[in-house]
Amino acid sequence: MSTAELTAREAARWALRAGLPLEGERHADVAATANHIHAVIATLRDLDFQEIAPATHAIAPEVADASL
């Protein structure tokens, strides 16, 4: 994916291509949301997780009685 931000016009085009036509006033909101998600994913990709154990290695606390 390109590092350029998605424009409202591009968001409308891609939504229509996916079979999800958008009303005109939603194009900018969809583009802003997509750009935010892209920024969050880019940040996560930059993190170094090599020293962190997978969640399957976490120890869950013992529960004596699971009834509520």
C-alpha positions in Angstrom: 0.0 0.0 0.0 1.2 3.5 -0.8 2.2 5.8 2.0 0.2 8.6 0.4 -3.1 9.4 2.2 -6.3 8.2 0.8 -8.5 11.0 -0.6 -12.2 11.2 -0.3 -12.5 10.6 -4.1 -10.4 7.5 -3.9 -12.4 6.2 -0.9 -15.5 6.6 -2.9 -14.0 4.8 -5.8 -12.7 1.9 -3.7 -15.9 1.5 -1.8 -17.9 1.4 -5.1 -15.5 -1.2 -6.5 -16.1 -3.3 -3.3 -19.8 -3.1 -3.9 -20.3 -0.6 -1.0 -21.5 2.7 -2.6 -21.3 5.6 -0.2 -23.4 8.7 0.1 -21.4 11.8 -0.9 -21.0 13.3 2.6 -19.4 10.1 3.9 -16.5 10.0 1.5 -14.3 12.3 3.6 -15.1 10.4 6.8 -14.3 7.0 5.3 -11.0 8.4 3.9 -10.1 9.8 7.3 -10.9 6.6 9.1 -8.9 4.5 6.6 -5.9 6.9 6.9 -6.1 6.6 10.7 -6.2 2.8 10.6 -3.2 2.8 8.2 -1.2 5.0 10.6 -2.0 2.7 13.5 -0.9 -0.4 11.6 2.3 1.4 10.4 3.1 2.2 14.0 2.5 -1.4 15.1 4.7 -2.7 12.3 7.6 -0.5 13.6 7.4 -2.1 17.1 9.9 -4.8 18.0 8.0 -7.8 19.5 10.8 -10.3 19.3 11.4 -10.3 23.1 7.7 -10.7 24.0 6.4 -14.2 24.6 3.2 -15.1 22.8 -0.1 -14.8 24.7 -0.3 -18.6 24.9 2.6 -18.5 27.4 0.7 -16.2 29.8 -0.4 -17.9 33.0 -4.0 -17.4 33.8 -5.0 -17.0 37.4 -6.6 -20.1 38.9 -10.3 -19.8 39.5 -11.6 -21.9 42.5 -15.3 -21.5 41.5 -16.3 -20.2 38.1 -20.0 -19.9 39.0 -21.5 -16.4 39.2 
